[in-house]
Amino acid sequence: MMVYGDYSIEFDRTGFPLIQFEGWKHFIGLFPVSKYQFERFLAEEGGSRYTDEWYRDILKLNPRRSWRMAYGKIWKLFMTGLDLDVIDDFLNYLGFNYRLPTLDEWKALFEVSDVIEESSSHLKKLCSDRSPEPVLSWIERGLCPLVNEGIFERIHENDVSFVGKPFHGLLPNTWDPKEPKKVNIEKGIGMIGFRVVRE
C-alpha cells in the first residue's frame, strides 16, 4: 500500500490501482475495468469457457482498441457487455473480497473525483513501479476516475440500476452521473461496464 496525503493506493492482480480515502472501509478502482485487464484474465484463467470465439462475440458490442489510443472513443478501452456471472469470475480471479461497488461507494468516489484529477502527477509516481504502461499513460492523460464522463457502470445494489454519465459520443445525455438509471440490458449491454471494490 502506498500513501499520499488523504488517500492510499493498492494494486489489483493486474497492476491496476485502487484508491482509498481517509474514512473509507474499502478500496475502489481508479478506472472502470479495462480490456487490458480482462485480457490478462482470459490469458491466465480463460480455459474452455472463455475462448477466442467467445471474446470475439463480446467485442462485437464494443470493439477493441489499443490502450495507446487514449483519445476519441475512449469507451473502447473499457470492458463492457459482460453478464454478472462473467463479472463474478473476473472478480474471483482478482482475489479475495473483490466485488462491485455499492451506490454509496461509487458516489463517494464521485465526490473526490476533482481531487484525484488534480493529483495525477502524484498518482503516476505512486503507480510507476507497480502498474503496467496503460495505467501510467491514462493517468497522464487525465482518464481517471472517469465518473463524470465515462461509461455506464454496474453497481452492487441490484441487477437493473447503473450509474455514471456515458461519454457524449457513446450516448448523448445531460444526466446526473450519481443518479441511478434503469437500462434495458438487451439493448444497452454494450455500454455497461463495471468497476471493482476490495473491502
N, C-alpha and C positions, 0 to 999 in steps of 0.2 A: 504494500500500500504506500502511496506517495501523497504527501500533504502539502497544500499550498493555501495559505490564508484560511478561508472559511470552508474549504472543501478538500476532500480526499479523492484520489483516483485509484481504482483497481483495474485489473485486466482480465477479460474472459479467456477462454482456452484458445481463441483465435488471435489474441493480442489486441482486441478492440477494447477501448476504455469504457469504464462505468464510473459514474460520479456520485459522491455522497456529500451533501451539505450538512453543516452542523445541525443537530436535532433530528436528522432523518434516521430511520432504522433500516434503511435499505440503500443499495447502490442501483443506479439506473443507467442504461446505455446512453452514451453521448450521441449516438446515431441510431436511427432505425436499423434493423438487421440488414446488412448489405448482401449482394450476390457474392461478393468476395468471401464473406464469412460462410455463407450457405454452401458454397462450392468446396470449402475446406471440409465441412461436414459430409458432403457427398463423397469426397475423395477418401475420407477416413472411415466412414460408417455406412456408406450408401448401400452396399450389399445388393441383394437381388431385388429389394423393394424399390429403391431409388436408382433406377437405371438411367442411362443417357437418354433413352427414348422417353421415359417419364419426365425428365428435366426439360427436354425439348418441347414437350406439350405445355409445361408450366410457362416456359419462356414465350409461348405464343401470346400470352396475356400481357406481357411486359418484356419486350426483347432485351437481351443482354447488352451491356455497354462496357467498354474498357474503363477501369477505375481512373485512368488518366484523363478521361473526358468529363471532368467535373464542372461542366458548364452546359447551358441549354438543357434540355430534357434530363435533368438531374435525377428524376424519379427512377430512371432506368438503372441507376446504380444500386437500387434497394430491392430487396426481395418482397414480392407481392404475390397474391394469388394462392396462398397455401391454406389448406384445411387445418383445423385445430389439431387433428391427430399428427400431422406432419410437424406442426409447430411444437407440439409436445415432444416429439422425437428429437428435434433440434435442441430444445431446452434441456432435455436429459443428456444430450451429447455435451453441452456446456458444463454440466456438473450439478452438484447438489444445491438445492434451494434456488434454482432459477425458475422464473415464471413470468407471465405477462404483468404489466403494471396495473394497479387499480386506478380509477379515475382520479382520486386524491393524489396519488403519487405522480401521475402524469401532469396534473395541474401544478404540483409543487415544482416540477422541472420547468414548466412554462414560466412560473413566477421568477425564476432565476436565470432565464434564458439570456437576458441582456448582460448579466454578469459573466456568463460563460462566453458569450461572443466577444466581450471586451478583454477577456484574459486569454485570447487564443495563442499569443506568443508564449505564455507560461505553460499552457496546456501542451503545446508542441514540445517544449523542453521536457515536461514530465513524461511524455509518451515516447520520446525519441529513442530510448534504449529498449523499449518493450513492445512497441507496436509496429505492424507492417507499414510499408510505404504509403498505401492508400490513406491510412489514418492521418499521417503527417501532412500529406498533400491536402486532404479535405479540411483539416483544421486550419491550415494556412489560407485556404480559400473561404473560410468562414462558414463552412457547411455543418456546423453543429450549434445547437442541438436539433435544428430543423423542426421546431414545434409550431412556429408561426406560419411557415410555408414549407410544405414537405409532401407527405402522403397521408392518407387515412391510416390510423393505427388501431389495432385491436386493443381492447382493454379487458381486464380480468372480470369485470362486473357481470357481463352476460354475452351471449353469442351474437347479438344484433346491434349493439351500440359501438360506435367508433368515435375517436377524437382526432383532432388535427385539422389543419386547413391545407388542402392539397395545393401544390403548385398551380398557378393560374393556367399554365399551358396544359396541365393534366386535366383540370376540371375548373372552368371559370366559376368563381364564387366570391362572396364577401362575408363568409361565415366567421363566427367567433370560434377560434380553434378549441377553446375549453368546453364548448357546448357539445355534449354527445349527439351524434347524428345516427339516424337509422339508415341503413344502406341495404338495398336489395342485393343480397350476396350473389345471386346468379348473374346479375348484370354488372355489379361493381367490384367483383373479387379481384380483378386486375389492378385496382387502385389501392387495395388494402394490404398494408404491411404490418409490422409489429416491432416492438422494442422490448428489450429484456430487463428484468429486475432480478437482483440477487439479494436475498434477505440477509 
